[in-house]
Amino acid sequence: MIGIAAIGFVALMAVTVFVIPEVSAAIDDSSVDTISSVFILFCTLLVFIMSPAIALFYGGMLRKQSMTSIMAQCLGVMAVAGFIWWAVGYSLALTGDGAVFGGFDALFGNGLSVSEGNGTIPTYEYMMFQGTFAIITSCIVFGATAERVRYSAILVFIALWSILVYAPMAHMVWGGGLIHALADVGLPNIDFAGGTVVHICSGISGVAAAIAIGKRSGKISKGRTHNVPLMFIGCFLLWVGWFGFNCGSAEGFNDIAILTGINTFVASCVSTIVWIVVQYLHVGRVNVTGLCAGVLAGLVGITPGCGYVDPWASVVIGAVAAVVCYFGIIFMRSKSGVDDALDVMGVHGFGGIWGAISVGIFAVTTYGSTEYGGLIEGGVSLLGGQIVSVLITLVYCFVVSFVIMKVIDIVMRRMGRGATMTESEQMIGADTVEHGEPSYVM
């Protein structure tokens, strides 16, 4: 622990002594704000570290035979999704004026600047910050297909999914596309940090992929957390990184960034407390796996509205998110017939749906981050717009994701083996079969 603390201190000093002065010097004479640029850079790093945190969180929840596989998938997905975002994703998502896809103006970073921006941060920095969103969303998806999908299949899936699902969703919501344009017909909708784009999208995409490749073998153990400390560390890093996720979406160091931080903090604490109560009343005990899910439930629930609601509303949003996700997980495991290995839909899908709808109830115009008020301000149209945006997200992401994975499976079968590992391979474990590198030498 002392060594870790020392490394952290040295890293902080390095940032203070070398990075911040260099950033300040580079943008001092530009049109962007220095403090906000440094703040968003810090938030970008926080969001980026959430992706390897997913590997620890997911891996700890699975069998020990799947730890290497999850780490490999995470690293591969980070690289593929990150490169595609820079090359084509950013341009398709956040430039142009198409209904579903954006333009080609910023392909391979064309036209982006390290010193000029929109008055707050450089355009290249904004691209990089949004890129970490694309990466973490991609990493969330493959949790649903864990322990039976082949490594090559998941990488090809994410490559296509990044272009055909994530980029269009980001454009439709944040880039002026179809969902954003619903305001023109009286159905305004807002998503501060990714309720639809990140959480509902990843949740339902994971379900679609899981259905397309089928369930895990009935002969392997399921729902067995093999390493609780690793899972806890992953959850803790996600909790910390989430502040960069939400606060950075204010696109600068301002009062909205502070508001999002308060709401993120309160909602996650409340959801954890409510989860403790619900699980204890339901099964008579509380485990760490459940506690981690409780933390994430509040974080997911508050994400779409963290910059639009009063702190008191985050209490309600976090509390309801805990209940929704708790019973959402139970439904997915026992009633849905879908083998969602790591409760991606239960937490991110259902939590994101509630979070998006809650914006239509609790959003206020007090802080100037939105011109639309929810039900508590007497507005009805925003709630309608939020519901419609949820439905569009569910349908679009499910259909396209299912088709992508199904086509990959068909093509791979014609090449000799499908996207799913055989029953015997699943019993041995992906660590050995796919990577030849078990995480644990017994």
C-alpha positions, -999 to 999 in steps of 0.1 A, spaced: 0 0 0 29 24 8 44 16 -26 11 23 -44 7 56 -25 43 66 -34 37 58 -71 4 78 -70 22 108 -54 50 107 -80 24 106 -108 6 135 -93 37 155 -90 47 147 -126 13 160 -138 17 191 -118 52 199 -127 53 188 -164 19 183 -179 -1 213 -166 25 240 -175 29 225 -210 -8 225 -216 -11 260 -203 18 272 -226 3 255 -256 -32 269 -253 -25 302 -235 -29 322 -267 -58 301 -281 -95 305 -279 -100 278 -253 -100 279 -215 -69 266 -199 -84 254 -166 -113 236 -184 -88 220 -208 -67 206 -179 -99 195 -161 -112 176 -191 -78 160 -196 -81 147 -161 -116 135 -166 -105 118 -198 -79 98 -178 -105 89 -152 -129 75 -179 -101 57 -197 -91 38 -165 -127 26 -162 -122 1 -191 -94 -20 -175 -115 -17 -143 -142 -35 -162 -118 -63 -168 -112 -67 -130 -148 -63 -122 -161 -88 -148 -132 -112 -144 -137 -114 -106 -173 -123 -111 -166 -152 -134 -149 -186 -131 -112 -186 -126 -109 -202 -161 -122 -170 -176 -100 -143 -160 -74 -141 -188 -101 -142 -214 -118 -111 -200 -86 -92 -197 -77 -101 -233 -111 -90 -245 -109 -58 -226 -75 -48 -240 -84 -59 -275 -117 -40 -274 -101 -9 -260 -76 -8 -289 -101 -16 -316 -128 8 -304 -103 35 -297 -87 34 -331 -120 32 -349 -133 62 -329 -103 83 -341 -104 71 -376 -141 72 -384 -163 71 -353 -159 106 -342 -167 120 -376 -198 98 -381 -210 106 -346 -204 143 -340 -201 160 -374 -226 163 -403 -264 166 -402 -277 131 -412 -305 115 -394 -286 84 -384 -250 89 -395 -230 121 -394 -205 133 -419 -169 126 -431 -154 160 -423 -132 147 -394 -120 113 -407 -87 104 -392 -87 136 -372 -90 159 -401 -97 195 -391 -92 189 -354 -68 211 -334 -47 207 -303 -51 244 -294 -83 257 -310 -118 246 -300 -153 256 -294 -144 282 -268 -139 257 -239 -115 229 -249 -95 220 -280 -113 199 -305 -87 171 -304 -92 169 -266 -130 167 -270 -125 139 -295 -103 120 -271 -127 125 -242 -156 112 -262 -134 84 -274 -132 71 -239 -170 69 -239 -169 48 -270 -143 25 -254 -161 19 -221 -194 13 -238 -178 -13 -260 -162 -30 -229 -196 -31 -211 -212 -50 -240 -191 -82 -240 -200 -89 -204 -232 -104 -217 -214 -129 -239 -187 -139 -214 -174 -175 -212 -185 -187 -246 -177 -162 -274 -145 -166 -293 -119 -138 -291 -118 -132 -328 -156 -129 -329 -158 -103 -302 -131 -81 -318 -149 -83 -352 -182 -76 -336 -169 -45 -317 -153 -32 -349 -185 -33 -368 -207 -24 -338 -186 8 -332 -194 20 -367 -229 7 -371 -243 11 -336 -223 33 -312 -215 61 -337 -251 64 -350 -264 64 -314 -240 92 -304 -250 111 -336 -287 106 -331 -286 119 -295 -256 143 -293 -248 151 -329 -282 165 -339 -295 134 -355 -329 116 -354 -335 114 -317 -323 150 -310 -345 162 -339 -376 148 -322 -378 182 -304 -390 196 -337 -422 176 -334 -428 183 -298 -408 154 -282 -376 170 -268 -351 147 -252 -318 152 -233 -291 129 -222 -263 145 -202 -237 118 -200 -250 87 -218 -282 70 -205 -293 61 -240 -260 63 -258 -239 43 -233 -260 23 -209 -292 13 -227 -272 9 -259 -247 -14 -243 -273 -33 -223 -296 -42 -251 -267 -47 -275 -252 -73 -251 -286 -91 -249 -288 -92 -287 -253 -106 -290 -260 -132 -263 -292 -143 -281 -274 -145 -314 -247 -169 -302 -267 -188 -276 -263 -198 -240 -233 -212 -222 -232 -249 -217 -253 -262 -189 -223 -283 -176 -203 -253 -165 -208 -234 -132 -225 -201 -136 -230 -172 -112 -198 -180 -93 -176 -151 -82 -142 -166 -81 -123 -135 -68 -142 -111 -47 -112 -87 -40 -106 -83 -77 -143 -76 -83 -142 -50 -55 -112 -33 -69 -128 -31 -103 -160 -17 -88 -140 9 -68 -121 21 -99 -154 24 -118 -169 44 -90 -140 68 -90 -138 70 -128 -175 77 -130 -169 112 -117 -148 119 -147 -175 103 -169 -202 126 -156 -184 157 -145 -164 158 -178 -196 159 -197 -201 195 -186 -173 201 -212 -155 225 -188 -148 233 -152 -180 251 -142 -210 250 -120 -226 222 -140 -195 201 -134 -199 206 -97 -236 198 -99 -229 165 -117 -204 156 -91 -228 161 -62 -256 142 -79 -232 113 -89 -220 111 -53 -254 112 -37 -272 89 -61 -246 61 -58 -245 63 -20 -283 61 -18 -286 33 -43 -261 12 -23 -280 18 10 -313 8 -7 -297 -23 -22 -285 -34 12 -321 -31 26 -337 -48 -4 -313 -77 -6 -314 -82 32 -352 -83 32 -353 -106 1 -326 -132 10 -316 -124 46 -280 -114 38 -259 -89 19 -229 -100 -2 -202 -79 -18 -213 -88 -53 -247 -73 -45 -231 -42 -30 -211 -36 -61 -242 -39 -82 -259 -15 -59 -232 11 -64 -234 7 -102 -272 9 -102 -271 44 -88 -243 55 -111 -261 43 -142 -294 58 -130 -281 93 -124 -259 95 -155 -285 108 -181 -297 134 -157 -268 143 -135 -265 178 -150 -302 185 -151 -316 177 -117 -314 190 -81 -294 170 -56 -326 160 -37 -338 144 -69 -307 123 -71 -318 107 -39 -350 95 -55 -333 85 -87 -306 65 -69 -331 47 -46 -354 37 -75 -324 26 -96 -314 1 -69 -349 -15 -68 -352 -15 -106 -318 -31 -111 -322 -56 -83 -354 -70 -97 -341 -65 -133 -312 -88 -126 -336 -114 -111 -359 -111 -141 -330 -116 -166 -316 -146 -147 -349 -165 -141 -375 -153 -165 -360 -139 -197 -344 -170 -211 -313 -150 -220 -279 -160 -208 -267 -125 -199 -235 -137 -181 -227 -105 -161 -261 -88 -158 -254 -62 -184 -290 -57 -192 -301 -60 -156 -278 -31 -145 -270 -10 -175 -301 -17 -195 -328 -14 -169 -309 12 -149 -304 33 -181 -340 31 -190 -350 44 -155 -324 71 -156 -336 83 -190 -372 84 -179 -363 101 -146 -349 130 -166 -385 136 -179 -397 138 -143 -370 157 -124 -352 179 -149 -351 216 -140 -341 247 -159 -326 263 -128 -290 257 -138 -292 266 -174 -279 232 -186 -313 225 -203 -342 246 -215 -366 217 -209 -383 211 -175 -397 178 -164 -430 169 -147 -419 187 -115 -418 219 -134 -451 212 -151 -436 200 -184 -450 169 -201 -434 169 -235 -399 161 -221 -412 129 -205 -428 119 -238 -396 126 -256 -375 106 -232 -398 76 -235 -396 77 -273 -358 81 -273 -356 50 -250 -378 30 -274 -358 40 -305 -325 31 -287 -338 -3 -277 -351 -12 -312 -322 2 -332 -294 -12 -310 -310 -46 -306 -317 -52 -343 -284 -40 -356 -264 -58 -329 -282 -90 -334 -276 -89 -371 -239 -82 -367 -233 -111 -343 -255 -135 -363 -236 -127 -395 -203 -131 -378 -214 -165 -364 -226 -177 -398 -194 -166 -416 -172 -182 -389 -192 -215 -391 -186 -216 -429 -149 -211 -421 -149 -241 -398 -161 -230 -364 -187 -206 -351 -185 -176 -328 -194 -198 -299 -169 -222 -282 -179 -258 -281 -192 -273 -249 -159 -291 -242 -140 -258 -248 -162 -240 -224 -156 -266 -197 -119 -262 -201 -122 -225 -202 -114 -197 -226 -81 -188 -208 -65 -221 -220 -85 -227 -252 -84 -192 -266 -52 -177 -251 -31 -206 -237 -25 -185 -206 -44 -193 -175 -44 -166 -149 -38 -190 -121 -12 -218 -120 -25 -245 -97 
